[in-house]
Amino acid sequence: MIVKALDAWRNILSTENVLTDTATVSAAQTATFATKQRVLALIRPGNRAEVQECVRIANEYQTPIYPISCGKNWGLGSRVPVQDNCVILDLSRLNQIVDYNEKLAYITVEPGVTFRQAYDYLREQKSNLFLSVIGGSPDASLIGNTLERGDGFGPHGDRLDHVCELEVILPTGECVHSGFGRFANAKAAKISRWGVGPYFDGIFTQSNLGIVTRMTMWLMPIPKYPQLFTCTIIDASRIDQLIDAVQSLVLQGTIKTNSFSLWNCYKILAAEGRYPWKKMLGQTPLSLKQLKGAEPWFGNGTLYSASREQGLAERKLIEQALEGKVDQLIFSDEDSDAFKENTFIGVPSDENISSTYWRKKTPISSPMNPDRDGCGVIWLCPVLPFDGEQFLLAIKIIESIFDSYRFEPNLGLSFPSGRSIHVFIAIIYDRDVAGEDQRAMECHDKILHSLIQEGYIPYRLGIQSMNSLPPTQDDYGKLISTLKRGLDPNNILAPGRYDFRSEWFDTNY
């Protein structure tokens, strides 16, 4: 069947967009951790109509397809499908900025549009708006990150909360538009999330129920008086006091959502340099507590003020709230050089990608590509209540497991609301060292299992974790099964991806 499917795809896409050569397929099967899934081919449609034809062919020949946007999902699976014997549907050729409106502050894009491309476009337009960017690759997809419910910097960092008008190709090849987008000439299509009738955008995020080929994203004005602030806390045992103080500031709106982050010392070190092999005499892990007597945390945030008066008032509130809870607090105003390349106002950066090379002993290549260069990276993304006591409990679990597996606990926090904390846990290692793949995955599995036992469930999963969640206490699996059967009767779209049909899953389906 695969031979006939490939021939049919070549007739639609031409030979150069149906890739089966060993080098291409091997690269697509490679992630930043060990994988066994076999990829059959890569197909590269160039527009919506070709996507629809590719899906119809997949149905006709019962050949599973696995959509990707730009394939930069490093640490969570890269381009590798969840299950074996899929054809990757690469959407990177759909890379048009379809619409843009400065007054109404939106941009409409296809899945191949990257953060770098959108930033450059807005700069060319001399726009006074910015798009929330991520800490990952500037060449990652806007739509891909949104559909994974990835985090961004700034008040629009919860990207899914600021998008509308999805164009979706269903697993049958049919096309639907969400919100008011289904009506010709609807004036509110790009400015209203809900439309009229059932709202179903969410079922196409973290799912295998459709392929999003277009999306409108809302932009934010560059603030009149931005202020960057940083803080340091040396004694990590009292970080719960800082967490509780920040919670009040975010809940009341003084610090906007996703506008403050906390990194531990190992995340800072990995972003700024390489493992000190010489100083450590080749031994791992690095322990600053043993070397320096402390493992500090570092905060980084931005105030988005409409005037200097407002900014200074907000600054005073933060200084009062954090007094005695941090060892250092520094503010920089809009004239500071710190704002010229700051992610909090929409400037993409690849600085964090270098952290994936933390334990590599070879020079960092250019352009950086962790998959190609054997960088070991496994991400875990649990959600915690915004509560200092619970944070200390979770961190104690995480750090003890890291220590037992002899990896540095690379940890970061963001605050998507005044009620929750997103924790970014990165296990970073060298895949070229024998046995490290297995040890790193065992560390990942132990942390995940231990956190789930305490009730801290991940909000985002890598391909290695799709079957790791606990059973539900309701009929959620039955609902997913009903949706999947109705939308994907042949089970051809991304099998296994966020597929929680559990006991309702019919193995013959």
Wavefront OBJ file of the C-alpha trace (Angstrom):
o trace
v 0.000 0.000 0.000
v 2.831 2.403 0.789
v 4.226 2.107 -2.750
v 0.886 3.066 -4.271
v 0.473 5.909 -1.780
v 3.910 7.292 -2.608
v 3.126 7.171 -6.339
v -0.144 9.015 -5.733
v 1.592 11.679 -3.628
v 4.231 12.138 -6.348
v 1.490 12.780 -8.873
v 0.139 15.553 -6.653
v 3.321 17.065 -5.197
v 6.018 16.148 -7.758
v 8.987 13.906 -7.000
v 11.101 16.508 -5.180
v 8.442 16.864 -2.479
v 8.121 13.148 -1.743
v 11.325 12.200 0.047
v 12.363 8.626 0.706
v 16.176 8.806 0.601
v 18.039 7.265 3.514
v 19.662 10.479 4.758
v 16.395 12.417 4.918
v 14.439 9.610 6.530
v 17.206 8.881 9.043
v 17.356 12.533 10.099
v 13.584 12.610 10.546
v 13.789 9.561 12.827
v 16.363 11.270 15.063
v 15.476 13.223 18.202
v 17.368 14.466 21.250
v 16.786 11.151 22.994
v 16.619 7.520 21.888
v 13.760 6.633 19.537
v 12.858 3.455 17.651
v 10.015 4.646 15.416
v 10.500 4.038 11.723
v 9.545 6.788 9.273
v 8.462 5.646 5.819
v 8.836 8.949 3.939
v 8.382 12.727 4.097
v 5.815 14.509 1.959
v 5.796 18.294 1.544
v 2.570 19.918 0.317
v 2.724 23.573 -0.677
v -0.825 24.775 -0.086
v -4.140 23.868 1.511
v -5.461 22.018 -1.538
v -2.368 19.811 -1.622
v -2.747 19.078 2.091
v -6.306 17.953 1.435
v -5.198 15.699 -1.413
v -2.425 14.213 0.748
v -4.966 13.382 3.442
v -7.358 11.780 0.954
v -4.561 9.620 -0.439
v -3.592 8.582 3.117
v -7.177 7.428 3.637
v -7.375 5.625 0.316
v -4.220 3.618 0.970
v -4.629 3.330 4.757
v -1.236 4.986 5.340
v -0.813 6.955 8.611
v 0.512 10.519 8.292
v 2.130 12.600 11.018
v 1.930 16.393 10.549
v 4.778 18.678 11.600
v 5.214 22.390 11.049
v 8.940 23.176 11.224
v 10.131 20.181 13.276
v 11.894 22.108 16.060
v 10.108 20.364 18.931
v 13.466 19.614 20.570
v 13.354 17.812 23.912
v 9.807 16.579 23.267
v 10.336 14.469 20.152
v 11.549 16.761 17.361
v 9.991 15.395 14.129
v 9.643 11.788 15.251
v 6.108 10.321 15.162
v 4.659 8.738 18.272
v 4.112 5.408 16.529
v 5.970 3.348 13.966
v 5.536 3.356 10.166
v 4.131 6.837 9.622
v 4.734 9.213 6.729
v 5.686 12.681 7.935
v 3.499 15.441 6.509
v 5.911 18.393 6.510
v 3.992 21.700 6.360
v 7.016 24.019 6.250
v 6.327 25.018 2.626
v 3.073 26.620 3.780
v 4.964 29.696 4.944
v 2.867 32.701 3.980
v 1.859 35.637 6.155
v -1.667 35.865 4.829
v -2.957 39.011 6.533
v -1.843 41.743 8.938
v -3.660 44.662 10.536
v -1.843 47.259 12.628
v -4.944 48.973 14.009
v -6.728 45.783 15.064
v -3.411 44.169 16.083
v -3.467 40.768 14.388
v -1.476 38.679 11.945
v -2.686 35.606 10.026
v -0.125 32.928 9.240
v 0.394 29.447 7.827
v 2.188 26.659 9.749
v 5.556 27.222 8.071
v 5.790 30.815 9.341
v 8.458 31.068 12.043
v 8.982 33.424 14.951
v 11.952 34.950 13.144
v 9.930 35.483 9.958
v 7.072 37.162 11.844
v 9.476 39.396 13.781
v 11.258 40.476 10.600
v 7.929 41.156 8.902
v 6.669 43.366 11.733
v 9.950 45.261 11.726
v 9.686 45.803 7.975
v 6.180 47.176 8.509
v 7.578 49.550 11.164
v 4.925 48.088 13.422
v 4.336 49.285 16.971
v 3.161 45.792 17.832
v 4.957 42.649 18.885
v 4.289 38.926 18.941
v 5.047 36.849 22.013
v 8.125 34.697 21.302
v 9.448 31.509 22.875
v 12.686 30.560 24.566
v 13.284 27.958 21.862
v 14.381 28.276 18.274
v 13.478 31.474 16.354
v 12.925 29.103 13.419
v 10.134 27.213 15.179
v 6.568 27.485 13.897
v 4.082 29.929 15.403
v 1.200 27.560 14.746
v 3.103 24.469 15.843
v 3.983 26.039 19.192
v 0.421 27.254 19.685
v -1.074 23.835 18.985
v 1.292 22.303 21.549
v 0.143 24.992 24.024
v 3.693 26.194 24.324
v 4.620 29.143 26.522
v 5.754 32.541 25.293
v 7.180 35.642 26.932
v 4.913 38.527 27.858
v 1.185 39.055 28.489
v 0.254 37.098 25.356
v 2.484 34.207 26.399
v -0.536 31.942 26.727
v -0.688 31.955 22.952
v -3.817 29.850 22.638
v -5.701 32.500 24.590
v -4.916 35.055 21.866
v -5.714 33.261 18.597
v -8.812 32.758 16.477
v -10.055 31.821 12.982
v -8.384 28.433 12.579
v -8.458 26.785 9.173
v -8.435 23.028 9.746
v -8.151 20.063 7.396
v -10.001 17.155 8.972
v -8.633 13.591 8.740
v -11.164 12.949 5.967
v -9.772 15.795 3.843
v -12.657 18.170 4.531
v -11.902 21.788 5.458
v -13.506 23.809 8.267
v -12.966 27.318 9.659
v -13.530 28.139 13.297
v -15.318 31.126 14.788
v -16.787 33.557 12.274
v -14.319 32.307 9.667
v -16.916 29.969 8.200
v -18.969 32.933 6.954
v -18.019 34.796 3.762
v -17.003 38.412 4.405
v -17.492 38.157 8.175
v -15.976 41.363 9.564
v -15.306 39.883 13.008
v -13.559 36.698 11.811
v -10.073 37.827 12.897
v -11.028 39.709 16.041
v -13.493 37.423 17.841
v -12.500 34.088 19.342
v -15.871 32.509 19.881
v -17.951 33.133 16.783
v -21.464 31.789 17.130
v -22.397 28.236 18.081
v -20.153 25.550 19.590
v -16.527 26.596 20.078
v -14.227 23.779 19.025
v -10.757 25.342 18.503
v -9.432 23.530 21.550
v -9.998 20.029 20.183
v -7.357 20.694 17.508
v -4.656 21.483 20.079
v -2.629 18.654 21.612
v -4.657 16.185 19.569
v -4.740 14.110 16.412
v -8.123 15.353 15.225
v -7.140 17.832 12.505
v -4.372 19.662 10.619
v -4.318 23.430 11.136
v -3.254 25.219 7.943
v -4.005 28.810 8.956
v -4.450 30.779 12.173
v -4.916 34.398 13.220
v -2.793 35.580 16.145
v -3.336 38.727 18.160
v -0.444 41.124 18.663
v 0.350 43.419 21.568
v 1.453 47.078 21.512
v 5.059 47.724 22.439
v 4.713 49.414 25.850
v 5.296 53.165 26.173
v 7.398 52.691 29.293
v 8.847 49.179 29.571
v 11.022 48.258 32.517
v 13.175 45.171 32.797
v 13.885 43.907 36.275
v 16.079 41.126 37.583
v 16.421 39.595 41.012
v 18.618 37.052 42.751
v 17.965 34.784 45.703
v 21.037 32.996 47.009
v 19.444 30.789 49.677
v 17.130 28.520 47.661
v 15.562 27.154 50.868
v 13.569 30.382 51.257
v 12.419 30.653 47.650
v 8.898 29.813 48.841
v 8.671 33.363 50.251
v 9.563 34.810 46.846
v 7.052 32.537 45.119
v 4.235 33.680 47.413
v 5.156 37.346 46.977
v 5.214 37.026 43.189
v 1.878 35.185 43.278
v 0.194 38.202 44.858
v 1.778 40.540 42.306
v 0.628 38.428 39.351
v -2.849 37.834 40.756
v -3.437 41.569 41.204
v -1.983 42.350 37.756
v 1.078 44.363 38.792
v 3.196 41.725 37.059
v 1.421 40.567 33.914
v 0.987 36.859 33.190
v 4.026 35.190 31.577
v 6.032 38.365 32.234
v 8.305 37.011 34.957
v 10.445 33.885 34.963
v 12.696 32.166 37.479
v 15.713 30.072 36.485
v 17.955 28.068 38.738
v 21.732 28.404 38.527
v 22.166 25.316 36.322
v 19.790 26.617 33.685
v 21.691 29.920 33.656
v 25.049 28.140 33.360
v 23.857 25.925 30.513
v 22.515 28.923 28.581
v 25.737 30.883 29.012
v 28.458 28.255 28.696
v 29.567 24.638 28.701
v 30.144 22.051 31.391
v 33.412 22.771 33.282
v 35.036 19.444 32.442
v 38.533 20.620 33.375
v 37.516 22.043 36.757
v 35.481 18.922 37.533
v 38.304 16.600 36.395
v 35.891 14.904 34.012
v 33.414 13.986 36.763
v 29.673 14.611 36.810
v 27.415 16.084 38.039
v 28.368 19.676 38.763
v 27.259 20.754 42.254
v 27.467 24.474 43.029
v 26.323 23.684 46.538
v 29.501 21.686 47.100
v 31.743 24.120 45.211
v 30.261 27.448 46.275
v 27.952 26.614 49.162
v 24.809 27.798 47.393
v 22.570 27.119 44.399
v 20.979 30.517 43.660
v 17.897 31.304 41.565
v 17.572 34.238 39.201
v 14.425 36.133 38.260
v 13.846 38.082 35.066
v 10.747 40.100 34.246
v 9.258 43.082 32.446
v 6.690 45.744 33.309
v 4.471 46.841 30.413
v 3.503 50.332 31.521
v 1.581 52.931 29.507
v 3.433 55.862 31.117
v 6.443 56.642 33.254
v 4.157 57.493 36.173
v 2.441 54.124 35.970
v 5.768 52.337 35.578
v 7.305 53.967 38.638
v 4.225 53.183 40.714
v 4.353 49.520 39.660
v 8.070 49.423 40.332
v 7.475 50.679 43.875
v 4.869 47.967 44.488
v 7.338 45.279 43.379
v 10.156 46.714 45.494
v 7.901 46.701 48.547
v 6.604 43.169 47.904
v 10.058 41.660 47.348
v 11.859 43.482 50.134
v 13.658 40.947 52.314
v 12.743 38.105 49.973
v 15.519 38.585 47.404
v 19.211 39.385 47.796
v 19.298 41.715 44.817
v 16.678 43.582 42.767
v 17.648 45.737 39.763
v 15.410 47.730 37.400
v 16.324 48.988 33.926
v 14.135 51.500 32.069
v 13.333 51.813 28.371
v 16.675 53.487 27.560
v 18.649 50.469 28.701
v 20.587 48.359 26.196
v 18.876 45.363 27.781
v 15.753 46.133 25.739
v 17.387 46.104 22.338
v 17.261 42.305 22.034
v 14.797 41.343 24.748
v 12.490 38.360 24.353
v 9.895 39.979 26.611
v 9.116 42.504 23.870
v 9.062 40.020 21.019
v 12.684 39.721 19.899
v 13.422 36.036 19.097
v 16.712 34.593 20.293
v 18.555 31.302 19.871
v 20.529 31.824 23.090
v 18.752 28.975 24.882
v 19.490 26.467 22.106
v 23.163 26.535 23.077
v 22.165 25.050 26.442
v 21.445 21.739 24.686
v 25.219 21.447 24.107
v 25.948 21.788 27.854
v 27.659 18.418 28.259
v 29.018 18.063 24.716
v 32.797 18.214 24.465
v 32.846 19.069 20.756
v 32.506 22.646 19.433
v 28.997 23.982 18.864
v 28.134 23.767 15.190
v 26.517 26.477 13.113
v 23.652 26.513 12.591
v 22.869 24.747 15.849
v 20.949 21.498 15.452
v 20.646 19.390 18.620
v 19.185 16.402 16.732
v 22.051 16.238 14.258
v 24.780 16.907 16.825
v 23.873 14.202 19.345
v 22.728 16.571 22.075
v 20.749 14.776 24.743
v 17.697 16.731 25.890
v 14.492 15.468 27.501
v 11.858 17.920 28.684
v 9.236 17.575 31.402
v 6.539 20.228 31.877
v 4.442 19.825 35.050
v 1.949 22.374 36.386
v 2.030 23.331 40.069
v -0.314 25.437 42.178
v 1.122 28.946 42.640
v 2.030 28.206 46.228
v 5.482 28.414 47.804
v 5.048 25.404 50.076
v 3.950 23.121 47.254
v 6.759 24.417 45.068
v 9.336 23.461 47.702
v 7.832 19.973 47.906
v 7.982 19.464 44.151
v 11.522 20.865 43.833
v 12.746 18.566 46.607
v 11.413 15.555 44.665
v 12.892 16.743 41.380
v 16.331 17.642 42.711
v 16.729 14.399 44.677
v 16.029 12.312 41.563
v 18.409 14.391 39.448
v 21.092 13.837 42.067
v 20.533 10.073 42.157
v 20.971 9.871 38.355
v 23.927 12.309 38.388
v 22.504 15.039 36.168
v 22.330 18.770 36.915
v 18.744 19.876 37.704
v 18.125 22.338 34.859
v 14.939 24.108 36.006
v 12.919 27.127 34.924
v 9.555 28.554 35.949
v 6.990 30.716 34.227
v 3.745 32.069 35.634
v 0.828 31.842 33.171
v -1.659 33.083 35.770
v -1.859 34.092 39.400
v -2.941 30.544 40.215
v -0.443 28.216 38.521
v 3.243 27.691 37.821
v 4.674 26.032 34.720
v 7.898 24.188 35.501
v 10.383 23.433 32.731
v 12.582 20.478 33.626
v 15.420 19.667 31.234
v 17.618 16.593 31.457
v 20.687 17.535 29.395
v 23.400 15.042 28.480
v 25.628 13.784 25.663
v 24.006 11.132 23.479
v 27.419 10.011 22.241
v 28.330 8.691 25.706
v 27.417 5.016 26.008
v 24.502 4.326 28.334
v 23.466 7.979 28.737
v 20.292 7.651 26.658
v 18.982 4.923 28.936
v 20.049 6.643 32.155
v 18.498 9.956 31.107
v 15.187 8.334 30.170
v 15.102 6.435 33.459
v 15.636 9.759 35.244
v 12.797 11.297 33.217
v 10.452 8.412 33.975
v 11.231 8.509 37.687
v 10.592 12.262 37.932
v 7.384 12.010 35.919
v 6.048 9.096 37.985
v 6.961 10.767 41.287
v 5.335 14.076 40.355
v 2.175 12.382 39.092
v 1.924 10.513 42.391
v 1.858 13.886 44.153
v -0.809 15.182 41.760
v 1.456 17.335 39.587
v 0.407 16.410 36.032
v 2.280 17.702 32.952
v 0.484 20.266 30.787
v 2.455 19.223 27.712
v 3.848 15.843 26.683
v 6.718 14.606 24.593
v 6.357 11.571 22.354
v 8.039 9.553 25.127
v 5.209 10.346 27.576
v 1.975 9.867 25.640
v 1.095 6.728 27.601
v 2.391 7.867 30.980
v -0.622 9.612 32.468
v -2.763 8.040 35.191
v -6.240 6.700 34.358
v -9.051 9.233 34.426
v -11.930 9.090 36.906
v -14.642 9.806 34.326
v -15.645 9.092 30.698
v -13.017 11.323 29.093
v -11.558 8.408 27.128
v -14.979 7.518 25.749
v -15.504 11.074 24.523
v -12.102 11.120 22.789
v -12.914 7.765 21.195
v -16.219 9.114 19.887
v -14.542 12.201 18.426
v -11.735 10.196 16.842
v -14.090 7.701 15.254
v -16.236 10.473 13.846
v -13.422 12.667 12.527
v -10.845 10.015 11.605
v -12.693 6.812 10.696
v -9.561 5.220 9.222
v -7.238 6.281 12.082
v -4.709 7.760 9.660
v -3.828 11.034 11.425
v -0.939 11.024 13.922
v -1.818 7.738 15.643
v -0.905 7.801 19.327
v -0.429 11.554 19.581
v -2.294 12.807 22.660
v -4.555 9.814 22.143
v -6.228 9.138 25.488
v -8.897 6.682 24.475
v -7.558 4.291 27.122
v -9.906 1.400 27.825
v -12.323 2.581 25.146
v -9.707 2.105 22.458
v -10.485 -0.727 20.083
v -7.213 -2.220 18.892
v -8.896 -3.225 15.644
v -9.821 0.367 14.907
l 1 2 3 4 5 6 7 8 9 10 11 12 13 14 15 16 17 18 19 20 21 22 23 24 25 26 27 28 29 30 31 32 33 34 35 36 37 38 39 40 41 42 43 44 45 46 47 48 49 50 51 52 53 54 55 56 57 58 59 60 61 62 63 64 65 66 67 68 69 70 71 72 73 74 75 76 77 78 79 80 81 82 83 84 85 86 87 88 89 90 91 92 93 94 95 96 97 98 99 100 101 102 103 104 105 106 107 108 109 110 111 112 113 114 115 116 117 118 119 120 121 122 123 124 125 126 127 128 129 130 131 132 133 134 135 136 137 138 139 140 141 142 143 144 145 146 147 148 149 150 151 152 153 154 155 156 157 158 159 160 161 162 163 164 165 166 167 168 169 170 171 172 173 174 175 176 177 178 179 180 181 182 183 184 185 186 187 188 189 190 191 192 193 194 195 196 197 198 199 200 201 202 203 204 205 206 207 208 209 210 211 212 213 214 215 216 217 218 219 220 221 222 223 224 225 226 227 228 229 230 231 232 233 234 235 236 237 238 239 240 241 242 243 244 245 246 247 248 249 250 251 252 253 254 255 256 257 258 259 260 261 262 263 264 265 266 267 268 269 270 271 272 273 274 275 276 277 278 279 280 281 282 283 284 285 286 287 288 289 290 291 292 293 294 295 296 297 298 299 300 301 302 303 304 305 306 307 308 309 310 311 312 313 314 315 316 317 318 319 320 321 322 323 324 325 326 327 328 329 330 331 332 333 334 335 336 337 338 339 340 341 342 343 344 345 346 347 348 349 350 351 352 353 354 355 356 357 358 359 360 361 362 363 364 365 366 367 368 369 370 371 372 373 374 375 376 377 378 379 380 381 382 383 384 385 386 387 388 389 390 391 392 393 394 395 396 397 398 399 400 401 402 403 404 405 406 407 408 409 410 411 412 413 414 415 416 417 418 419 420 421 422 423 424 425 426 427 428 429 430 431 432 433 434 435 436 437 438 439 440 441 442 443 444 445 446 447 448 449 450 451 452 453 454 455 456 457 458 459 460 461 462 463 464 465 466 467 468 469 470 471 472 473 474 475 476 477 478 479 480 481 482 483 484 485 486 487 488 489 490 491 492 493 494 495 496 497 498 499 500 501 502 503 504 505 506 507 508 509
